[in-house]
Amino acid sequence: MLVDSHCHLDFPDFASELDAVMTRARDARVGICVSIGTRMDGFARVREIAEHFPDVWCSVGIHPHEAAKELLAAPDALIEATQHPKVVGIGETGLDYYYEHSPRAQQVANFRTHIAAARQTGLPLIVHTRDAEDETIAILSDEVAKGRFSGLVHCFTGTKRLAEAALELGFYISASGIATFKKSDELRAVLKEIPLTRLLVETDSPYLAPMPMRGKRNEPAFVRHTAAALAALRGISERELEDATTENFLRLFTKVVPPR
């Protein structure tokens, strides 16, 4: 079994054929998908999809792009949402200084509020970071000093420094289809050195379809291509990569009940 640890099944791209998308995922032996929350005002739909499919779980959170529209004064709304049995993570949250769709100060404030929710609930934090490595490392380090929490850096495209900092803090690293792109040699060099016990795989679908599906709308079934590329990169069998990343996921996302 493979796990797609990060997808967006509530996005309009999937609306007309969600059942077919999930059937293809199962046919590709993708046994678990985590559909990620990006807005509180859209969370009901995320939760509804997780309720509908036994192999779909979800997270609750506000993407840094949305921080200006949904600035949280406290973690209470996030914590309340996690009472639902299908809500297994906090986020995605973090910092995006590439697009800066929201002011940096509001991104930082929401990031810290999500961290508080992760700490209080014990659920893993799902971190998005782009063009903000120094700030991300500083905030995570500062917050871990206040009290431990678990998490992962999703869709990792960062430097060796970011990877080492995340691993030192006890975080996991999740690789997306970007790892298969022709121009991703530097990224592959970093991913090759990530301990196998800390590696996850994801699609971030409907975006970032891996080779050889590049240019198509991404979907959970395609996580198999990323896993195969990572296995080849590391010189191990696809089965070994599959088993390791699934075990890692279940160790981190402790609320998920694996299929029998």
N, C-alpha and C positions, 0 to 999 in steps of 0.2 A: 504493500500500500504506500502511495505517496500522499503528501499533504500539500495543498495550496494554502500557505499560511497568510496570504494577503490578496484579496480580490474585492471587486466592487460590484456585487451582483444586483444591487439596487439601481445602478446607473441605467439610463434609458437605452443604452446600446443592447441590453439583454432583454428588454421588456417583452418583445414579441416572441421570444423562443427560450425562455428560461428553463422550461422543462427539458427541452432538447439539449441545452447546454449542460445541464446536470447529468443527463443520460450519457453524453459523450465523455464527461469527466469520469463517470463510473466505469465506462468501457475502457478508459485509459488507466484504470486502477487507481484513480485519485479518490481516496476514501474519506477525506475530510477537507472542507473548504472553510476559511474564515472570511466572512464578508465584513468589510471594515466601515465603521461609521466615520463620516466626515463633517456632519452638521447635526446639531440637536433637532432642528426642525425637520430633518429627514430621517431621524432615527427610527420612527415607528415603522417605516417601510423596511429598513434594514432588519429589524427584529422580526417583522412579519415573514420575511423570506427564511430566516433561520428557524422560525416556528414551523414553516411549511415543509422543509426538507430535513430529514433526520441526520443527514451528513453535512449540514451547513450550521456553523456557529457564527457568532458575530462579536463585534466590539462596539463600544460607545465612545465618541470623541468628536473633537472639532479640529479639522485640518487647519494648519497655520494660515492658509489662504482665507479662511473664514473668520479669523480671530476678530476682525473689526466689526463684523456683523453679529457675532455671538461671543462676546467677551464675558467670561465667567468671573463672578466675584468670589465664589467659593466652590468647592468640589461637590457640594451636596447633590446636584442634579445627576452628575456622573455616578456617584455612589449609589443613589437610589435606582438608577437604571441597571446596575449590576446585580440587583436582587433577582432579576430574571435568570432562569437556569441556562439559557442559551447565550448569555452575555459573558464572554470569557477573557476580555482584554480591554484596556484603556487606550484610546487613541483611534485614528492616528493623530499625533500631536508633534510639535517640534518647531523648527525654524526654517523658513524658506526665504533667504535673502537674495535669491536669483530673480524671482518674479516680484517679490514684495507687494503682493496684493493687499496685505494688511501691514500697518505700521509695526516696526520692530518691537516697540515697547509692549504692544498688545499681544504680539506673538509670544514674547517672553512671559508675560503674565499668564496667559493661557497654558503655556508649557508647564509652568510651575504648579498651576492648579491641577492639571492632569497628573503630575507626579504625586501630588498630595493624595489624589484619589487612588492611584496605584498603590501607594504605601499603605493607605488605610484599608483597602480591600484585599490586598495580597495578589491582585491580578497583574499580569505583565503589562508594561508600558510599551506602546508601539510608536517608535520614533521616526519621524520624517526629518531629514536634514539636507539642505542644499545650499551651497555657498555660505555655510555658517558653521564650519567645523570647530573653530576655536570657541565660539560662544556655546555651541552644543556641549562640548567637552567640559567647559567651565560650569555650566548649569548642572549637568548630570553629576559632576564631581561634588559640587556644593551641596546638592540635594541628597546624595548618598551619605554624605557626612552627617546629615540630620537624622538619618534612618534608612535602612536598606530597603530596596525595592528591586524587582526583577524587570527584565524587558529585552527588547531587541531593536537593532537599527534595521529598518525595513528598506528594501530596494537599495542595498548598499552600493554606492558608487564612489566611496571616499578614498582617502589615502591610507597608507600603512599606519600613520599616526592615529587616525581616527579609529581604525580597527583595533589597534593595541590598547587605546584608552577604553574603548567599549568592553573589550575582553577583560581588562583589569578591573572594571567595575562589575563584572559578572554578567554582562549582557551577551546576547547571541547576535549573530550576523545573518541576515537573510538576503539571498541572491535572487535576482530577477532575470528576465530575458536579456537585459543589457549585458550580462556576462557572456552571452553568445555572439555579440555583435563583432564585426570584423575589426573595428577600431578600439576595442576594449582590452588591448594587451596589458596595459598598466593595471586595470582592474583585475584581470585574471591573475596577474602576478601576486596581488594582495590576497585574493580569494584562495589561491593555492596554499597559502601559509596559515589560513584560519584553521584551528584545531577542528577535526572532524566532529568532535563532541559539541561544538558550538555553532554548527552550520544549519540553516534552514533554507528552504526554497519557496518561491512564490511566483505568481504571474503579475500582480498589480493590474490584472485585466479590468477593463477592456484595453488597457494600454500595453505597450512594450512587448509585442509578440516576439518570441525568440526565433532565431534561425532554426529551421528553414521556413518558418511561417511569417517571417518579417514582412510587414506591409499589410497584413491581415488584422482584423479585430482579434485581440487576444482573448483567451478564455481558459478556465481552469485545466482542461485536458492538456493544454500546451505546456504545463509545468514539467511534463515528462521530458521535453526537449532540453530544457534548462538543466534538469537533473542529469541527463545523459552527458551533456557537455561538461558539467562539473566532475562527473565520474572520470571521464577521459582526461580532463585536466590534472586530476589528482592521481591517475594511474591505478584506479580501483574499479571493481565491477559496478555496473549500474545497480545491482541488487544491494551491494554493500552501501552505496550512497543513499539508496532509497531507505534501507533499514535504519541507517544512522540519522538521517534528517527527520524521519518520522519519530524515532525514539527521542530525539532532541526536542521536537515540537511538544510531545506529550509530557516531557519533563518540565517544560516551561509553562505550557498552557494546562495547568493541573485540573482545571474545571471541566475540560473536554472529556467526554466519555467515549473511548474508542469503539468503533464498530466491532461486533463479534463475528 
